[in-house]
Amino acid sequence: MAAAEVGDDMMGEDPTTNRLEEMVTEMFDKEAAVFACSGTQSNQMGVRSHCLPGDEILIEESSHIANFEAGAPAVLSGATCRPISGRLGMLDVSDLEGKIRGSNVHLCRTRLVSLENTTNSGGGRAYSLEQLTRVSEWARANGLKIHLDGARFFNASIARGYSPREVGPLFDTISICFSKGLGCPMGSILVGGKEEIAYARRSRKLFGGALRQAGVVSSAAVYALENNIERLAEDHANAKLFAEQIADVSAISISVDEVETNLVFFEIDPKIGTASQLIAAMEQRGVRFSAFGPHRLRGCTHLDISGDDVLEAATVVKECLVSRLKDSAESTSVYARG
């Protein structure tokens, strides 16, 4: 990053960022790409390139765009999200059929289908190439645009064994994060057709994301694409290892078979308290999780987490659970005596 060759990216003159955009365009067999500051920004650049105010997005109900981007489709593009119940955060044609609104002036225009791969709240699950193809063909047969929130796309490609060039033609726009499993300090990218990306570049300026010497950060993304994709398999193996280590704890509910990539979700028995309480106890021991519900926790493996780290984290989880179970039992006993 310190040695990156830089220029003015807003004027298209940063050679490192230009190289990155060309790399991703070639990888996904698309026409153009534009670097962005974050996954939310690149997603919203994609949404705006497809939607006019009053348009509707068909999207899985637990998706990041619908839940964790601060209402951006409505605020930035005037578009509404129509949440659809899928399975493990994923949609198939059977979920989408019958959801397109008719041409009635009272109704918004159904314009865009958005998928997430891998799913986040859905459990880190990856679409099969066959399912992506089915949904893509359905969307295009019905005159809809289709966007992929591929924040963790390369986790999906490693887990499922398909290439970017196989997936690229299925979508009008694809957003990819470099700051997830690929290990960069920041940055995402939107790849798609020339017209969509030209409009998205204008949107990036509108959203305050136009950069000057962007090569300082895009150089990290170039490195990540060249060095950090195949090693994602290590993160998947570590996530599975962690799940196996805690699966025999009676106060934990987890399906080891559903751990497919680098995200591990598990539920704790409400009798021992809330997810937030357990997280606070574990953080004091140097182990961090996220709460995804009152009793649901998410762990994430990445290139800074080793197999030994995973084993240590599992031990901390067990010890903190035992401590909370003991505290819960003592509180119950005191209450009963009182």
Phi, psi and omega in degrees: 000319180293332183262007185296140173280126187234163175203202180263103184292327180298333177264006180074024187246014177267109187295327181289317178294320176300320178296316179300312181298322177292321178301311183291322177302315179291318182302320186261005179056047179245186185262330186200166178209157177221130180288145181224165183284327186209168178294322176298317180296314182292325174299313184288331171297322177293314179302313183294331180289344181250331193249143169258160177306133182096353179281163184237142177250127172273122190209148179293141191297336181263006188294158181294315182300320183282336189241330192235023178236030169059031180072022187301322179304320180288316185289316189267333184235355182069022182258149177254149176262129174257100184291132180236134180284122177243209178231121180056034178083004185247149178248149172232174183302321180299332178283332187267334183300136181083001183265350181283127183282148179286169182276070180243134185296344178281345190251150172288161181270121174289121190236324193224141168253132179235127177247161179233126185213111001284164176285150177265283179299335179288354174110019180072027182274150183247136174294147167282157177298325181296318180291319176301318181295316180301312183293320179299314180295321178296314181300313183289326177295336181257015176072023181258150170277159182221129182241145176243119168278094182257045180310318178244042184303317185289335170297319178294317183294323177290317182293323186258347174080024174250166185256159174304323182292337176283329184269324185312309183293348181281346186233150175283321176219148178225131176255132181231133177265139172263346185267010175263237184296338180286345166089013181278156180290336178192170170111143174217179180210148174244129181237143182180206178283164183300315182294315179298317183287326176298318178291321179296326178294322174296320179295323178301317177297315180300321182279001179082022184253006177291135187243159174265263184279066185293341181302336178302322179259328180291338176296325177295323179293321176300314179300315183298318179295329182276338189232338194247007182281306184297328182289352176302335177301329177295319179296321179296318180295321179292323177297318178295319179299315179299315180300319179296325183290330183256357186294336184269006179277124187296332182276002182243138173246118182208145175251105182299324182295338181272357176277103188253328183233232186255010179250136179235120177249140174210155180253145176248153179298125180304338181296336182266001178119196183261167176300318181298322179294317178293320179299318179298320179293319181288326181296329176295339178262006176086015180242128187244135174229171175243147176270128178237039182147173182302326182227014182251131181240151175236130171248151183224125175266151181203185190290350176265002181249120181265172175300321178295322178299319180297317179296320178294319179298319179298321178297318179297318178302312181298315182293321179292324177294316178300317180297318181290324176298320179295315179297321180295318180295319180293321179295319179296320181295317179296318179298318181296317180295322182293000000 
